[in-house]
């Protein structure tokens, strides 16, 4: 029992460290591909949706939480973000904000 508790504690500590780490560009690109974001968006050019550089510029000075709320609030994003944890959407938003020109 003691080993289980120690292992659970270590797993929780590792998860917390990962959750608090800065957003990883490769993780964000992978998530964007996985959730279908790249079907409508690109980093530097307009597709069906705006370029993420333009989104980052539009939300310059706002928080990742502001951008995440906007993303989740748009009906067109309802399906792709339906199963995404709110924290994951916010981490993607943090990455998008770094792309502003």
N, C-alpha and C positions, 0 to 999 in steps of 0.2 A: 504494500500500500504506500509506503514511504517513497519508493522508487517512482511510482505512478505520479504522486504529487510533485516530486522533483522534476520529472520529465514534463508534466503539464505546465509547471512554472517556467521552465526553460523555454518551452514552445511559446508561451504567452509573451515572454520577454523578447524573443526573436520576432514575433509578430508585431509587437509594439514598435520595435526599432525599425522594422520595415515600413510600417504605417506612417511613421514620423519622418522618414527619409525624404529628401528632395525628389521631385518627380524625375524619373528616368526617361529620356527621350525615346529610347528603344522600346520601353514598356508602353509609352503613350502611342507610338506608331503601331505597335502590335495590337493594342487595344482598339485603336481606330479601325484597323483592318478587320479584326474579329467582330466588331459590332456593326460593320458596314458603313462607317462614317466616310470612308474613302470613295464610296459610290457617288457621293454628292459634293465632297469637299477635297481640296488639295491644299498644301501648305502655302504655295505662292501664286496660285491662279484660281480664278473663278471657274467653277464647274456649274452644277445645278445650284449649289449653295455657294456662299462667299468663301474666298480664300481665308485660311486661318490667320494669315498675317493681317488681313483686313479686319477680321474679328478682334484680334488682339489689339489692334490700333483703336478700334471703336470702344473697347472696354478698358483702354489705358487709364489708370488711376482708380479703377474699380477692383474689387476683390474677386478671387476665384469663385467664391460663394455666389457673388452677383452673377457672374457669367454662367455658372452651373445652374442657377435658378432659371436663367433665361433659356438655356439649352433645354432643360427638362420641361419648361413651360410652353414650348412651341409644339403644336399638335403634330407637325411633321417628324419630330424627334420622339414621339410617344413610343413607337414600336422599338426603335433601336436602344432606347434608354430604359425600357420597361424593367428589364432584369438586371440592370447595372446598379450596384450599391451607390448611394448618394456620394459617399466618399470617393468612389472611383470616378464619377462624373466630375467632381470637384478637382481631382488630381489631373484629369484631362484638361480641364479649364485652366489650371495653373500652367500647364505646358503651353496651351494656346496663347496665353498672355505673354509668354516669353518670346513668341514669334513676331510680335508687333514690329513693324518697320519704323 
